[in-house]
Amino acid sequence: MTATLLAAAQDPKVHLTSQTRILAAAIAIAFMLMILELIRRDRLQERYSVVWFVAGLGMLAGAAFPGLLGTVADLMGVRDTNVALFSIILLLLLGLALNFSVIMSRQSAQITRLAQERALEKARDQSAAKRDGDTPAPKRSSVGGDAGGATEA
């Protein structure tokens, strides 16, 4: 019995039952359909969906070709396919975190620039109103609407 366990521990092949492969394929297909539905509802932009769709294809490939993980483990120089799988997932998650950090940094810079441009426009409007000598009625905010209910003539 010890020899069987030792041989099983050193065997790098991935053993999946047909039920497990079908379940993994169904989960991968459901994941990809969810990505398409998020795109359809405008909850996920197409440029970000590519990464997730490729991840779904990778899940589907792993379900269809279980020996693929053993080949990847051999290429990585790892004896255990579980170590290879977790290493790949860790690298993908680190890549996604870096990608989204870059996107957030870019958007933060855009928000700062837009806020500064809006502040400059507001300052120009106020200085132009002071030059005209009139104190104009406060403009209605496009966000809040007219709270007083009065209309301008």
C-alpha positions as CSV (number, residue, x, y, z in Angstrom):
1,M,0.0,0.0,0.0
2,T,2.9,2.4,0.8
3,A,4.4,1.7,-2.6
4,T,1.0,2.6,-4.3
5,L,0.8,5.9,-2.4
6,L,4.4,6.7,-3.2
7,A,3.9,5.9,-6.9
8,A,0.7,8.0,-6.9
9,A,2.5,11.0,-5.3
10,Q,5.2,10.9,-7.9
11,D,2.9,10.4,-10.9
12,P,2.5,13.9,-12.5
13,K,-0.5,12.9,-14.5
14,V,-3.8,14.6,-13.8
15,H,-6.6,12.1,-13.1
16,L,-10.1,13.6,-13.7
17,T,-13.2,11.6,-13.9
18,S,-15.6,12.3,-16.8
19,Q,-18.1,13.8,-14.3
20,T,-15.5,16.2,-13.0
21,R,-14.5,17.2,-16.6
22,I,-18.1,17.8,-17.6
23,L,-18.7,19.8,-14.4
24,A,-15.5,21.9,-15.0
25,A,-16.5,22.5,-18.7
26,A,-20.1,23.5,-17.6
27,I,-18.6,26.0,-15.0
28,A,-16.3,27.4,-17.7
29,I,-19.1,27.9,-20.2
30,A,-21.4,29.4,-17.5
31,F,-18.5,31.8,-16.6
32,M,-18.1,32.9,-20.3
33,L,-21.8,33.3,-20.7
34,M,-21.8,35.5,-17.5
35,I,-19.1,37.6,-19.1
36,L,-21.2,38.0,-22.3
37,E,-24.2,39.0,-20.2
38,L,-22.3,41.6,-18.3
39,I,-21.1,43.1,-21.6
40,R,-24.7,43.1,-22.9
41,R,-26.0,44.9,-19.9
42,D,-23.1,47.5,-20.1
43,R,-21.8,46.4,-16.7
44,L,-18.4,45.4,-18.2
45,Q,-16.6,47.1,-21.0
46,E,-15.3,45.1,-23.9
47,R,-11.7,46.0,-23.4
48,Y,-11.8,44.5,-19.8
49,S,-13.8,41.5,-20.8
50,V,-11.1,40.0,-23.0
51,V,-9.0,39.1,-20.0
52,W,-11.9,37.4,-18.3
53,F,-13.0,35.6,-21.5
54,V,-9.5,34.3,-22.0
55,A,-9.6,33.0,-18.4
56,G,-12.8,31.2,-19.2
57,L,-11.2,29.7,-22.3
58,G,-8.3,28.5,-20.2
59,M,-10.8,26.9,-17.8
60,L,-12.5,25.2,-20.7
61,A,-9.2,24.0,-22.1
62,G,-8.2,22.6,-18.7
63,A,-11.5,20.6,-18.6
64,A,-11.2,19.4,-22.1
65,F,-7.5,18.5,-22.0
66,P,-6.5,17.5,-18.4
67,G,-3.1,16.4,-19.6
68,L,-2.3,20.0,-20.5
69,L,-1.7,20.9,-16.9
70,G,0.9,18.1,-16.7
71,T,2.7,19.4,-19.8
72,V,2.7,22.9,-18.3
73,A,4.1,21.6,-15.0
74,D,6.8,19.8,-16.9
75,L,7.7,23.1,-18.8
76,M,7.8,24.9,-15.4
77,G,10.0,22.2,-14.0
78,V,7.6,21.4,-11.2
79,R,6.8,17.8,-10.2
80,D,3.3,18.4,-8.8
81,T,0.6,19.7,-11.1
82,N,-1.1,21.4,-8.1
83,V,1.9,23.6,-7.6
84,A,1.9,24.5,-11.3
85,L,-1.8,25.3,-11.2
86,F,-1.5,27.5,-8.1
87,S,1.5,29.2,-9.6
88,I,-0.3,30.0,-12.8
89,I,-3.3,31.3,-10.9
90,L,-1.1,33.4,-8.6
91,L,0.7,35.0,-11.6
92,L,-2.7,35.7,-13.3
93,L,-4.1,37.3,-10.2
94,L,-0.9,39.4,-9.8
95,G,-1.2,40.5,-13.4
96,L,-4.8,41.5,-13.0
97,A,-4.1,43.4,-9.8
98,L,-1.3,45.3,-11.6
99,N,-3.5,45.9,-14.7
100,F,-6.3,47.4,-12.5
101,S,-3.9,49.5,-10.5
102,V,-2.6,51.1,-13.7
103,I,-6.2,51.7,-14.9
104,M,-7.2,53.2,-11.5
105,S,-4.1,55.5,-11.6
106,R,-4.9,56.7,-15.1
107,Q,-8.5,57.4,-14.1
108,S,-7.5,59.2,-10.9
109,A,-5.3,61.5,-13.0
110,Q,-8.1,62.1,-15.4
111,I,-10.5,62.9,-12.6
112,T,-8.0,65.4,-11.1
113,R,-7.5,67.1,-14.4
114,L,-11.3,67.4,-15.0
115,A,-11.8,68.8,-11.6
116,Q,-9.1,71.4,-12.1
117,E,-10.6,72.3,-15.6
118,R,-14.0,72.7,-14.0
119,A,-12.6,74.9,-11.2
120,L,-10.9,77.2,-13.8
121,E,-14.1,77.5,-15.8
122,K,-16.1,78.4,-12.7
123,A,-13.4,81.0,-11.7
124,R,-13.6,82.5,-15.2
125,D,-17.4,82.7,-15.1
126,Q,-17.2,84.5,-11.7
127,S,-14.6,87.0,-12.8
128,A,-16.6,87.7,-16.0
129,A,-19.7,88.3,-13.9
130,K,-17.8,90.7,-11.6
131,R,-16.4,92.7,-14.6
132,D,-19.9,93.1,-16.0
133,G,-20.9,94.8,-12.7
134,D,-24.0,92.8,-12.3
135,T,-24.3,90.2,-9.7
136,P,-26.0,87.5,-11.8
137,A,-28.7,85.3,-10.3
138,P,-27.2,82.0,-9.1
139,K,-27.1,79.5,-11.9
140,R,-29.2,76.5,-11.6
141,S,-27.1,73.4,-11.0
142,S,-27.4,70.8,-13.7
143,V,-27.0,68.2,-11.0
144,G,-29.6,69.4,-8.4
145,G,-32.0,71.2,-10.6
146,D,-34.0,74.2,-9.6
147,A,-34.8,73.9,-5.9
148,G,-36.8,77.2,-5.6
149,G,-39.2,76.4,-8.4
150,A,-38.6,79.8,-10.1
151,T,-38.0,80.1,-13.8
152,E,-35.6,82.5,-15.5
153,A,-37.0,84.9,-18.0
